[in-house]
Amino acid sequence: MAQVTKDTMIGELLQMDMNIAQILFQCGMHCPGCPSARFETLEEAAMVHGFDAELLVAKINAFLDAKNA
């Protein structure tokens, strides 16, 4: 089962599951639409948007866990 960390690249996240984009959008992060964001880590993107990276990691992992349950 795939798990993300704050060091996971945005591009990797979207390759895992494009529905993760909705989680990013809900947090005010429009990273999926930004070409350079694919090469940013989740922590870097969260920092730029003033969002807690650990909370974002938890949300994404909970989504992936529920999907794979």
N, C-alpha and C positions, 0 to 999 in steps of 0.2 A: 504494500500500500504506500502510495506517495505521501510524503510529509514535507512541508516546507519549513524553512528557517528564515531568519531575517537576512541571510546571505543569498537566498534564492533570487535569481534574476527575474525581472518582470517577464521577459520573453519566455523563460522556462515555465513560469506560472501559467501563461496562456497556452503553452503547448500541453501542459497537464490536463487542462480543462478550460475551454473558452468561457465557461460560465463564471469563472473566477473574476472576470472583468466586471460582472455585476456587483460583486463585493467591493471592488475598488471604486466603482462609481458611487456606491452607497456611502463611502467614506469621503467623497469629494475628490477622489483621485481619478483623473481622466487619462491615466498612463497608457491604456491600450491604444489610444489614438495618437500618442506621441511617439514618433519614430525613434528618438534617442532613448526613451524610457526602457525599451527592450533590453538595453545594456546596463540598466541600473539595478541595484539590488533592492529588495523590498524595503530594507532599512533606509537606504538613500531616498527612495521615493517617499516613504513615510515622513522622513525628516523634512524634506522640501515642503510637504503639505501640512506639517505640524501635527502629524498623527502618530500615536504610540505604535511603534513597530511590533512590539510583543503582542499587543491586542489584535493587530491585524493578522499576525501569524496564527494566533489562536482562532480567529474567525475563519480563516482559510482552511486550517487543519480540521476544524469542526465540520465545515462544509464537505471536505474530502472524506472524512470519516463517515458522515451520514450517507454520502453517495455510495460508499463501498460497503455499507452495512447490509 
